[in-house]
Amino acid sequence: MRAPELKHLSENRKLALAALALLIWNLGMFGFSLWQPLWHLGLLVNFFFIVALAEALGRRVSTRHKRIYERALAVGFPVLLLLAWELIVGAEILNPRWFPPPSKIAVALWQLAVDYDPFTKTSLLGRPWLIPQKLVSEGWLGVQALIAESHLLATLMRVFIGFILGAIPGIVIGVLMGMNRTVRLMLDTTLSAVYVLPKIAIFPIMMLIFPNPFGEGPKIAVVAIAAFFLVTINTMAGVRDIDPVYIEAGRNYGANRLQMFRHVIIPGAMPVIFAGLRLALGTALIVIVAIEFVRAKKGLGYLTLYYWEILVTERMYAGLVVVMMLGVFLTGGLKWLERKVMPWQREEQKHPPDK
């Protein structure tokens, strides 16, 4: 038997052994009624068996189908987690009142999407299906009223405005700190001192500064501050870490300061700047949800806390799911922008340099 055939046989044997071990372990747990007292251990051992099974399967996947396999793995494992959650709650190992099953959360999410709460006069999406009717009967004022009742749009507006207001000056000051030693020495200590403050602790200060302490200004300002520090620090690091060879090449070609900034500094620091933007965007979402817990009558944070207070836990979890989906959507949009701004990154990924 040739070496490739022996290797193929060995991989098949490992795959079969991993599948058999997974089956025997779960049958044993069910047979001896061990899931109730030892469900933590059962899930942990299942995880290791699934990893072994996935690795054995991955070694048999051809290069042409590798991307499909990786995507299936990325989607399949969260599905397995949801299935395990559903089964554990169904077996009453976890209290369904505090940990409702995913199926119940999905129903609650649908109800949130289509229902209007007459008590708070809000809805999750702002009932966009009523826009044509409101436009005919009440004009643009009616449409604005529909938009104003949306929890999702309220959070999205605060994140978007605060992120833009924090990211733009963060990039400018980060570039200045990276290029100019004097500016860096002047600002570095102050940035380090203020950065470690919990951003929610800055919120009362913003309420003192703004004329309307209960309006949108303080909330947006805290989001902007949270984004500013992360973008500034990453931009400064990106500018300082540019390979000196590129700087020297620009000088040799006679580039002036503006050309050096446009064609060398910014493109060279762009990957680290976008890494900072991704961190800042995630932090902005975390900060605004925390602020909406404390001081808001609209927003995904308020929605989640509201259903916790009245103990409708499936809707509380549904609110958290919307926050996670919003995070995925915003990060995906930023990655799309990154690909548009840095087309050379795509070419490097398609044609990596030879080592």
MARLOGU-925162 format. One record per atom (N, C-alpha, C): x, y, z. Coordinates in steps of 0.001 Angstrom, whole numbers, padded with zeros to 6 digits, always signed. Atoms other than C-alpha are relative to their C-alpha. Layout:
<nodes>
XYZ
...
</nodes>
This chain:
<nodes>
+000844-001189+000000
+000000+000000+000000
+000888+001251+000000
-000812-001188+000130
+001367+003419-000985
-000214+000950+001189
+000015-000907-001150
+002121+006216+001526
-001267+000858+000044
+001233-000801-000057
-000843+008496+000497
-001211-000813+000445
+001130+000845-000387
-003240+005577+000883
+000051-000326+001488
-000150+000255-001434
-001821+004756+004323
-000409+001222+000818
+000347-001230-000703
-002189+008389+005367
-001513+000216-000011
+001447-000145+000124
-005778+008491+004075
-000713-000965+000949
+000587+001001-000888
-006580+005290+006012
+000143+000432+001456
-000226-000466-001366
-005049+006744+009179
-000959+001135+000362
+000921-001110-000256
-007154+009919+008871
-001434-000500+000165
+001333+000585-000138
-010309+007858+008353
-000174-000664+001361
+000054+000678-001294
-009479+005850+011462
-000142+001019+001127
+000110-001039-001029
-008988+009012+013542
-001388+000620+000009
+001344-000568+000093
-012276+010416+012277
-001031-000939+000612
+000933+000991-000542
-014129+007208+013118
+000140-000131+001519
-000220+000108-001443
-012531+006998+016583
-000573+001200+000745
+000550-001199-000643
-013468+010583+017401
-001524-000050+000036
+001464+000106+000037
-017082+010015+016298
-000498-001061+000970
+000396+001076-000907
-017265+006738+018253
+000134+000431+001461
-000202-000471-001373
-015827+008334+021409
-001086+000990+000405
+001068-000964-000270
-018364+011173+021162
-001316-000708+000269
+001245+000753-000173
-021228+008696+020805
-000002-000761+001318
-000073+000792-001237
-020066+006443+023669
-000113+000894+001228
+000043-000905-001141
-019532+009396+026009
-001427+000471+000286
+001351-000505-000210
-023044+010783+025464
-000976-001106+000390
+000847+001123-000409
-024707+007377+025682
+000240-000360+001461
-000319+000283-001400
-022874+006782+028963
-000598+001037+000938
+000572-001057-000841
-023969+010139+030356
-001509-000150+000137
+001445+000210-000066
-027579+009423+029437
-000336-001286+000757
+000289+001303-000612
-027451+005770+030528
+000122+000010+001506
-000211-000045-001444
-026145+006547+034017
-000614+001252+000645
+000705-001201-000506
-028294+009719+034394
+000957+000996+000643
-001024-000895-000537
-025227+011909+034855
-000112+001429-000531
+000079-001333+000576
-026326+014900+032796
-000460+001032+001026
+000522-000961-000984
-028253+016524+035661
+001082+000490+000962
-001005-000499-000942
-025395+016609+038213
+001303+000458-000661
-001315-000253+000592
-022441+016776+035774
-000096+000624-001391
+000187-000532+001341
-023693+018816+032831
+001165+000897-000420
-001176-000806+000353
-020692+021202+033033
+001097-000884-000593
-001029+000924+000476
-018296+018275+032657
-000404-000617-001337
+000467+000599+001242
-020456+016718+029945
+000207+000910-001198
-000192-000948+001097
-020376+019860+027811
+001478+000205-000314
-001432-000208+000215
-016628+020318+028323
+000622-001163-000774
-000549+001171+000696
-015786+016761+027249
-000549-000066-001423
+000576-000033+001350
-018185+017050+024295
+000732+001002-000881
-000726-001017+000759
-016356+020212+023238
+001323-000561-000530
-001288+000537+000427
-012996+018422+023151
-000170-001096-001060
+000253+001034+001004
-014452+015477+021231
-000385+000634-001342
+000413-000673+001236
-016061+017853+018694
+001202+000654-000672
-001215-000587+000571
-012734+019674+018261
+000839-001065-000698
-000767+001094+000601
-010972+016350+017630
-000661-000478-001292
+000748+000432+001180
-013711+015345+015170
+000158+001010-001144
-000127-001040+001024
-013506+018694+013337
+001412+000017-000585
-001379+000013+000509
-009708+018517+013090
+000252-001204-000901
-000160+001191+000834
-009814+014977+011756
-000708+000170-001335
+000736-000250+001229
-012435+016027+009227
+000718+001043-000858
-000688-001052+000727
-010461+019151+008300
+001212-000493-000764
-001174+000533+000684
-007401+017105+007379
-000369-000772-001260
+000451+000741+001185
-009480+015197+004837
-000610+000912-001069
+000617-000935+000942
-010924+018311+003182
+001058+000479-000999
-000928-000460+001036
-009291+019248-000106
+000190+001503+000074
-000294-001434-000004
-007751+022669-000638
-001111+000796-000665
+001064-000695+000721
-010546+023594-003037
-001218+000252+000878
+001173-000120-000861
-013200+023038-000351
+000342+000514+001396
-000439-000428-001325
-011194+024468+002561
-000820+001176+000508
+000757-001178-000424
-013045+027791+002625
-001425-000370+000415
+001355+000459-000359
-016444+026044+002658
+000023-000683+001359
-000138+000695-001284
-015250+023848+005522
+000149+001008+001148
-000229-000991-001050
-014050+026874+007528
-001267+000785+000304
+001258-000711-000228
-017328+028721+007022
-001015-000885+000717
+000914+000929-000662
-019308+025644+008010
+000361-000154+001472
-000454+000115-001383
-017191+025357+011154
-000378+001253+000791
+000301-001260-000682
-017700+029046+011999
-001491+000139+000296
+001449-000084-000199
-021487+028750+011602
-000508-001179+000820
+000505+001209-000628
-021912+025193+012824
+000173-000027+001507
-000217+000074-001443
-020388+025614+016281
-001003+000853+000785
+001062-000737-000705
-022735+028465+017357
-001354-000703-000052
+001265+000748+000093
-025644+026346+016089
-000004-001140+001017
-000106+001065-001007
-024405+023463+018265
-000190+000549+001411
+000169-000613-001319
-024211+025795+021257
-001475+000302+000282
+001426-000291-000174
-027809+026925+020712
-000800-001283+000204
+000675+001287-000164
-028918+023303+020339
+000232-000569+001395
-000306+000482-001350
-027142+022358+023580
-000792+000792+001037
+000786-000847-000907
-028807+025305+025334
-001464-000442+000006
+001400+000422+000116
-032219+024209+024030
-000235-001323+000736
+000158+001317-000622
-031702+020607+025206
+000167+000064+001513
-000243-000092-001442
-030328+021572+028626
-001191+000636+000710
+001177-000627-000609
-033271+023880+029345
-001202-000934-000103
+001104+000951+000161
-035702+021304+027936
+000056-001129+001007
-000164+001040-001019
-034286+018723+030361
-000091+000558+001413
+000156-000687-001290
-034830+021276+033192
+001273-000027+000833
-001272-000132-000706
-031138+021307+034056
+000214+001469+000363
+000009-001432-000277
-031324+025115+033789
-001443+000477+000152
+001328-000548-000246
-034295+027125+035041
-000477+000769-001234
+000457-000679+001228
-036313+028139+031941
-000498+001423+000247
+000442-001371-000277
-037549+031269+033721
+001157+000982-000125
-001174-000878+000054
-034025+032698+034011
+000827-000231-001264
-000748+000324+001212
-032527+030950+030982
-000958-000595-001035
+000959+000523+000983
-035307+030642+028376
+000727-000604-001198
-000666+000661+001133
-034489+028340+025451
+000064+000917-001218
-000126-000844+001196
-033352+029854+022129
-001276+000092-000827
+001243-000050+000772
-036649+028908+020488
-000960+001044+000567
+000877-000985-000639
-038542+031027+023009
+000541+001411-000193
-000615-001306+000233
-036063+033889+022597
-000267+000459-001433
+000272-000337+001400
-036558+033738+018815
-001430+000512-000170
+001395-000465+000051
-040333+034067+019277
-000112+001398+000604
+000033-001317-000644
-039781+037002+021657
+000621+001066-000896
-000632-000945+000914
-037470+038643+019114
-000958+000410-001110
+000997-000312+001031
-040167+038402+016455
-001098+000903+000565
+001029-000834-000619
-042736+039842+018853
+000494+001419+000231
-000575-001337-000180
-040406+042733+019683
+000036+000768-001321
-000140-000648+001305
-039940+043422+015977
-001333+000518-000527
+001297-000363+000586
-043678+043648+015215
-000931+000712+000977
+000909-000573-000996
-045208+044881+018495
+000317+001461+000282
-000136-001370-000489
-045788+048416+019760
-000404+000006+001463
+000284-000044-001435
-045626+049023+023518
-000776+001276+000322
+000781-001216-000277
-048476+051411+024399
+000389+000669+001314
-000378-000577-001288
-047089+051910+027923
+001180+000957-000155
-001180-000857+000217
-043681+053267+026832
-000085+000793-001300
+000163-000652+001315
-044944+054397+023393
+001248-000155-000871
-001208+000297+000773
-041946+052723+021744
-000170-001353-000698
-000074+001298+000663
-041150+049831+019431
+001458-000251-000352
-001389+000326+000283
-037979+048032+018420
+000485+000673-001282
-000436-000471+001315
-037837+049076+014752
-000640+001307-000432
+000690-001210+000433
-040195+052057+014619
-001118-000262-000986
+001114+000406+000874
-042858+050146+012638
+000122+000583-001414
-000203-000570+001347
-041465+050924+009154
-001114-000352-000978
+001081+000375+000920
-044400+049116+007506
-001153+001008+000020
+001056-001010-000070
-046645+052029+008607
+000404+001322-000651
-000493-001264+000560
-044510+054686+006881
-000868+000498-001159
+000861-000520+001089
-046612+054865+003633
-001331+000542+000503
+001286-000443-000536
-049824+055142+005631
+000141+001327+000746
-000222-001233-000758
-048425+057819+007960
+000353+001165-000922
-000390-001044+000945
-046951+059746+005042
-001223+000608-000671
+001223-000487+000652
-050385+059985+003409
-000879+000753+000992
+000940-000581-000961
-052348+060770+006578
+000568+001188+000779
-000569-001035-000879
-049927+062925+008623
+001221+000693-000595
-001170-000613+000614
-047075+063777+006264
+001294-000426+000680
-001313+000354-000530
-043421+063808+007270
+000051+000022+001517
+000033-000003-001471
-044270+064615+010881
-000411-001362+000532
+000411+001345-000413
-046019+061260+011163
+001122-001008-000180
-001132+000897+000238
-043020+059483+009637
+001085+000215+001060
-000987-000299-001031
-040668+061258+012060
-000416-000556+001359
+000487+000562-001265
-042870+060150+014963
+000235-001503+000049
-000279+001436+000054
-042560+056532+013825
+001482-000282+000236
-001443+000192-000152
-038779+056837+013553
+000427+000279+001439
-000393-000410-001353
-038573+058539+016962
-000351-001037+001050
+000380+000999-001002
-040223+055585+018714
+000901-001230-000020
-000814+001199+000197
-037538+053096+017573
+001162-000077+000994
-001141+000252-000889
-035134+051675+020183
+001276-000214-000810
-001172+000318+000805
-032782+050378+017498
+000602+001253-000636
-000497-001207+000656
-032531+053670+015619
+000567+000992+001012
-000528-000899-001035
-032004+055602+018868
+001430-000395+000371
-001348+000469-000330
-028998+053443+019796
+000944+000196-001174
-000840-000128+001189
-027671+053443+016231
+000405+001445-000237
-000306-001418+000174
-027881+057243+016014
+001053+000459+001004
-000967-000404-001031
-025997+057707+019301
+001378-000572-000288
-001284+000623+000306
-023292+055240+018301
+000648+000665-001205
-000553-000535+001247
-022858+056642+014800
+000527+001419+000189
-000432-001386-000180
-022699+060326+015759
+001180+000074+000955
-001094-000025-000959
-020508+059715+018801
+001286-000576-000565
-001180+000625+000598
-018170+057441+016864
+000675+000948-000989
-000571-000941+000972
-017689+059977+014055
+000667+001180+000713
-000536-001150-000716
-017173+062865+016497
+001272-000347+000771
-001208+000407-000715
-014554+060841+018383
+001102-000484-000920
-001004+000624+000862
-012808+059066+015502
+000773+001034-000821
-000687-000966+000873
-012027+062070+013273
+001086+000768+000756
-001095-000648-000731
-010153+064136+015897
+001012-000992+000547
-000937+001015-000469
-008631+060902+017196
+001053-000331-001046
-000959+000268+001082
-007047+060203+013805
+000959+001174-000168
-000844-001192+000196
-005796+063797+013464
+001042+000110+001105
-000942-000146-001120
-004244+063961+016942
+000951-001189+000063
-000881+001162+000021
-002893+060409+016654
+001113+000131-001021
-001028-000236+001025
-001081+061320+013430
+001010+001035+000482
-000902-001027-000525
+000337+064463+015050
+000924-000568+001070
-000820+000591-001059
+001536+062486+018069
+001018-000980-000565
-000934+000947+000603
+003096+059860+015842
+001126+000672-000758
-000994-000673+000829
+004933+062369+013658
+000850+001002+000779
-000677-001072-000717
+005916+064991+016237
+000282-000428+001441
-000390+000450-001338
+007857+064032+019357
-000474+000970+001086
+000418-000991-000997
+007003+067292+021156
-001471-000157+000348
+001435+000199-000233
+003265+066813+020721
-000235-001289+000766
+000157+001288-000689
+003611+063198+021823
+000361+000114+001478
-000407-000149-001391
+005473+064120+025007
-000994+000850+000779
+000967-000862-000681
+002919+066824+025819
-001307-000733+000329
+001338+000587-000144
-000184+064664+025369
-000016-001421+000542
+000006+001429-000309
+000904+061092+026127
-000417-000276+001441
+000325+000226-001412
+000716+061331+029941
-001461+000303+000286
+001408-000370-000206
-002655+063103+029880
-000931-001047-000581
+000833+001034+000614
-004127+060563+027466
+000011-001277+000823
-000112+001225-000799
-002833+057662+029564
-000796+000112+001294
+000711-000192-001260
-004336+059166+032736
-001511-000033-000189
+001447-000091+000208
-007795+059911+031295
-000558-001283-000614
+000471+001195+000696
-007994+056733+029180
-000480-001081+000966
+000339+001092-000922
-008144+054435+032231
-001289+000267+000771
+001260-000272-000691
-011226+056200+033628
-001134-000791-000646
+001185+000640+000581
-014382+054102+033194
-000866+001046-000686
+000709-001023+000779
-016323+055903+030490
-001370+000310+000585
+001298-000259-000630
-019587+055502+032383
+000153+000995+001138
-000247-000952-001085
-017961+057528+035199
+000089+001428-000514
-000068-001335+000589
-017534+060463+032789
-001400+000550-000276
+001349-000418+000374
-021269+060546+032091
-000570+001094+000922
+000512-001102-000840
-022213+062638+035195
+000663+001341-000283
-000681-001253+000348
-019570+065210+034184
-000627+000600-001252
+000633-000481+001227
-021117+065439+030717
-001401+000556+000287
+001325-000511-000359
-024538+065935+032331
+000093+001383+000633
-000205-001329-000566
-023106+068937+034194
+000358+001023-001079
-000497-000912+001032
-021550+070417+031051
-001108+000431-000946
+000999-000306+001022
-024507+070206+028654
-001215+000704+000607
+001171-000729-000519
-027497+072575+029030
-001158-000927+000360
+001062+000974-000272
-029932+069652+028829
+000643-001303+000464
-000705+001190-000488
-028482+066942+031097
-000691-001305-000339
+000744+001224+000309
-031194+064463+030111
-000217-000184-001498
+000139+000105+001450
-030923+065023+026349
+001016-000948-000602
-000906+000893+000726
-028834+063297+023711
+001462+000427+000111
-001365-000515-000030
-025748+065525+024134
+000945-000763+000912
-000917+000722-000885
-024209+063851+027229
+000258-001438-000443
-000169+001401+000432
-024791+060339+025837
+000959-000071-001191
-000861-000006+001189
-023199+061138+022477
+001416+000409+000364
-001336-000471-000395
-020312+062971+024158
+000819-001121+000634
-000738+001100-000638
-019367+059935+026276
+000421-001030-001047
-000366+000919+001083
-019445+057695+023191
+001177+000559-000794
-001082-000639+000750
-017223+060201+021358
+001316-000078+000768
-001221+000070-000817
-014737+060272+024251
+000561-001414+000002
-000460+001390-000002
-014595+056473+024397
+000667-000360-001321
-000586+000283+001318
-013930+056275+020639
+001295+000773-000204
-001152-000869+000226
-011436+059157+020686
+001295-000616+000528
-001239+000501-000602
-008920+057548+023025
+000530-001230-000735
-000452+001215+000691
-008820+054189+021255
+000548+000321-001386
-000465-000360+001344
-008488+055746+017807
+001313+000766+000083
-001224-000795-000142
-005821+058222+018979
+001206-000892+000295
-001121+000856-000411
-003647+055590+020652
+000411-000925-001137
-000339+000905+001101
-003864+053164+017728
+000589+000749-001185
-000553-000784+001110
-003249+055884+015143
+001439+000397+000289
-001372-000358-000368
-000173+057077+017016
+000931-001204-000151
-000827+001203+000123
+001143+053505+017214
+000216-000369-001466
-000130+000327+001409
+000444+052956+013518
+000983+000899-000717
-000926-000941+000640
+002329+056099+012468
+001431-000268+000450
-001359+000226-000524
+005305+055346+014724
+000599-001315-000489
-000499+001317+000401
+005549+051738+013507
+000204-000143-001505
-000242+000075+001445
+005830+052605+009808
+001472-000342-000244
-001372+000423+000317
+008900+050927+008343
+000813+001211-000492
-000822-001147+000431
+011686+053566+008051
+000424-000069-001467
-000364+000143+001416
+012483+052146+004601
-000968+000785-000877
+000984-000730+000792
+009229+053641+003281
+000221+001511+000120
-000277-001424-000194
+010035+057038+004795
+001208+000425-000834
-001223-000317+000737
+013501+056968+003275
-000253-000019-001507
+000315+000074+001425
+012124+055922-000104
-000750+001245-000453
+000733-001213+000338
+009693+058849-000071
+000909+001207-000097
-000942-001120+000038
+012479+061287+000719
+000903-000081-001227
-000876+000165+001166
+014701+059841-002000
-000693+000398-001297
+000742-000386+001203
+011944+060423-004542
-000416+001476+000026
+000243-001440-000056
+011735+064059-003424
-001385+000388+000464
+001345-000318-000485
+008331+063905-001710
+000064+001122+001030
+000089-001053-001009
+007420+067061+000197
-000834-000487+001176
+000709+000418-001215
+005653+067032+003576
-001411-000496-000304
+001373+000393+000332
+002153+066877+002102
-000021-001330-000750
-000060+001255+000753
+003077+064127-000354
+000424-001156+000901
-000419+001034-000942
+004861+062199+002395
-001169-000430+000886
+001153+000285-000857
+001776+062480+004589
-001064-000802-000758
+001085+000614+000773
-000638+061478+001822
+000358-001375-000539
-000357+001226+000718
+001308+058711+000076
+000815-000991+000829
-000827+000906-000812
+003484+057234+002865
-000578-000188+001400
+000408+000090-001402
+002294+058072+006385
-001386-000628+000146
+001383+000491-000153
-001462+057546+006009
-000161-001435-000529
+000137+001401+000445
-001312+054388+003798
+000757-000986+000894
-000768+000911-000845
+001392+052904+006034
-000658-000266+001338
+000644+000149-001309
-000582+053498+009230
-001435-000499-000095
+001421+000305+000172
-003993+052622+007737
-000450-001324+000630
+000470+001239-000636
-004156+048953+008871
-000163+000122+001510
+000100-000168-001452
-003483+049915+012506
-001110+000991+000345
+001094-000948-000235
-005876+052882+012246
-001341-000719-000048
+001277+000719+000103
-008675+050570+011109
-000165-001004+001133
+000095+000858-001180
-007836+048144+013910
-000508+000817+001192
+000492-000874-001062
-008330+051058+016299
-001447+000396-000193
+001398-000346+000277
-011575+052020+014588
-000933-001145+000366
+000837+001154-000368
-012919+048483+015038
-000146-000102+001514
+000072+000016-001462
-012019+048541+018734
-000879+001129+000523
+000774-001150-000453
-013521+052003+019115
-001486-000190-000267
+001406+000213+000328
-016758+050989+017388
-000640-000979+000979
+000522+000949-000989
-017208+047974+019666
-000139+000631+001368
+000063-000672-001294
-016421+050076+022728
-001133+001016+000026
+001093-000974+000070
-018869+052763+021575
-001348-000676+000236
+001262+000733-000193
-021662+050188+021431
-000146-000442+001449
+000044+000414-001412
-020762+048831+024883
-000346+001177+000899
+000203-001177-000841
-020663+052327+026380
-001430+000515-000105
+001340-000565+000139
-023979+053477+024926
-001056-000922+000618
+000948+000922-000639
-025795+050324+026079
+000051+000173+001522
-000128-000215-001443
-024403+050879+029600
-000665+001313+000416
+000620-001288-000321
-025522+054525+029537
-001518-000086-000102
+001453+000166+000141
-028980+053530+028315
-000582-000795+001161
+000444+000643-001234
-029211+051259+031353
-000279+001048+001079
+000023-000962-001102
-028642+054281+033588
-000967+001143-000261
+000756-001221+000241
-030301+057248+031874
-000496+000044-001438
+000623-000066+001328
-032531+056719+028844
-001420-000533+000095
+001357+000516+000134
-036129+056136+027930
-000204-000664-001353
+000041+000624+001311
-035273+054722+024539
+001386-000542-000291
-001281+000600+000340
-032542+052480+023164
+000038-001462+000390
-000073+001442-000254
-031495+048848+023227
+000373-000308+001448
-000331+000195-001407
-029956+049188+026695
-001218+000179+000881
+001232-000225-000757
-033179+050643+028086
-000984-001144-000215
+000928+001092+000314
-035220+047962+026314
+000357-001262+000782
-000448+001190-000718
-033123+045170+027852
-000267+000132+001493
+000212-000201-001436
-033267+046651+031351
-001486+000017+000343
+001441-000082-000246
-036999+047321+031067
-000621-001392+000137
+000585+001338-000074
-037825+043687+030371
+000625-000832+001122
-000544+000631-001206
-035453+042598+033160
-000799+000435+001225
+000739-000522-001160
-037355+044833+035595
-001380-000626+000126
+001332+000609-000068
-040720+043303+034675
+000073-001526-000164
-000261+001443+000009
-039144+039785+034514
-000579-000718-001223
+000310+000683+001258
-039984+039032+030873
+001359-000354-000606
-001411+000259+000286
-036616+037335+030483
+000258-000355-001458
-000244+000337+001409
-037087+036009+026948
+000143+001265-000853
-000146-001259+000732
-037540+039589+025711
+001291+000721+000401
-001287-000556-000424
-034559+040676+027789
+001130-000606-000829
-001005+000664+000823
-032429+038077+025990
-000124+000424-001462
+000192-000453+001383
-033970+039163+022685
+000648+001365-000208
-000673-001295+000089
-032749+042703+023393
+001507-000156-000107
-001443+000258+000080
-029237+041343+023964
+000379-000555-001374
-000261+000533+001342
-029461+039428+020681
+000045+001128-001025
+000003-001138+000925
-030314+042675+018862
+001293+000791+000141
-001272-000698-000210
-027255+044328+020448
+001129-000745-000704
-001041+000795+000664
-025060+041470+019210
-000111+000102-001522
+000190-000121+001446
-026586+041638+015727
+000432+001377-000495
-000434-001344+000371
-026000+045392+015657
+001521+000093-000027
-001456+000019-000009
-022361+044812+016621
+000573-000670-001234
-000459+000699+001203
-021929+042321+013783
-000211+000868-001241
+000314-000859+001148
-023603+044699+011309
+000972+001172-000096
-000893-001157+000009
-021477+047697+012324
+001434-000408-000327
-001360+000476+000287
-018234+045707+012292
+000130-000412-001456
-000017+000372+001412
-019120+044269+008891
+000059+001219-000911
-000045-001227+000789
-019759+047765+007548
+001372+000652+000029
-001342-000578-000106
-016399+048959+008849
+001014-000821-000793
-000892+000849+000803
-014641+045964+007269
-000190+000255-001494
+000269-000339+001407
-016343+046780+003955
+000685+001310-000375
-000665-001272+000245
-015090+050364+004218
+001515-000176-000053
-001443+000262-000010
-011605+049078+005037
+000461-000597-001324
-000364+000592+001296
-011569+046963+001867
-000051+001037-001113
+000093-001040+001020
-012657+049981-000177
+001146+000998+000105
-001049-000998-000211
-010093+052324+001355
+001381-000581-000257
-001309+000646+000171
-007227+049807+001233
-000095-001148-000998
+000127+001085+000982
-007627+047868-002049
+001261-000845-000113
-001236+000775+000098
-003965+046811-001888
+000035-001162+000997
+000061+001097-000959
-004798+044661+001145
-000622-001241-000631
+000639+001127+000685
-007081+042513-001030
+000974-000690-000931
-000967+000587+000926
-004335+042027-003575
+001044-000821+000752
-000974+000749-000796
-001898+040947-000853
-000585-001309+000506
+000630+001227-000465
-004419+038420+000444
-000160-001007-001149
+000149+000901+001147
-005023+037032-003056
+001345-000555-000460
-001327+000387+000476
-001334+036964-003942
+001041+000271+001073
-000973-000247-001066
+000736+036662-000755
+001416-000079-000513
-001390+000026+000464
+004435+037383-001160
+000675-001315+000331
-000742+001247-000235
+006752+034418-001460
+000955+000179+001161
-000922-000039-001140
+008715+033618+001680
+001330-000589-000399
</nodes>
